[in-house]
Amino acid sequence: MNLLADGLVLLVLGQTVVFLFLGLMVLSIRVSAALIRRLTPPPTHTPPSPTSPPKNEDDATEITAAIAMALHRYRSRLVSSQTPNPPGV
């Protein structure tokens, strides 16, 4: 019975230590966040404006052609890198 009592004491002591440590950690994180919020200046930059779509048909055509060319080059490199080299080369 003595071993069981010692085990329970150790269990309660261990859980108490862990609970206190985690509580102190949460408290220190909240205090540091409050200090950082108070000591840092508010942001002064304005958020970037969203990009606008192409203004005319020519811009859209040029963008589509550039994307198609980039995809073609990417896929041709991908296929050429996957083909095995013939023996002796």
MODELLER restraints for C-alpha pairs under 7 A, 6 or more apart:
rsr = mdl.restraints
at = mdl.atoms
rsr.add(forms.Gaussian(group=physical.xy_distance, feature=features.Distance(at['CA:54:A'], at['CA:60:A']), mean=5.81, stdev=0.5))
